[in-house]
Amino acid sequence: MNVTVRYMAQLRQAAGVGVEQIELNRPCSVGDLMRHVADRRGGQFRDLMLDAEGQIRPAVLLFIGDEQVAADRPALRDGDVATVLTPMAGG
């Protein structure tokens, strides 16, 4: 099963890519997918995505297609496009 992950804002810079394909060997929630990516990328990306307990930070916004979803959203499907971003501040 393949999903596309699009990184926006600070997460794009921390990931070093804007988009990537991820192959999953089993269905998982979008939160599980993001924890997997955060553990794999480590460093600044992990710090932006996860809190000290390894949970998705509340400020991180997750989308499947055009719909904002919670981290525990039911299992991703083959071909889903997940977008993840951190809110930007400033003026």
Buried (B, 14 or more C-beta within 10 A) or exposed (E): BEBEBBBBBBBBBBBEEEEEEBEBEEEBBBBBBBBEBBEEBEEBBBEBBBEEEEEBEEEBBBBBEEEEBEBEBEBBEEEBBBBBBBEEEEE
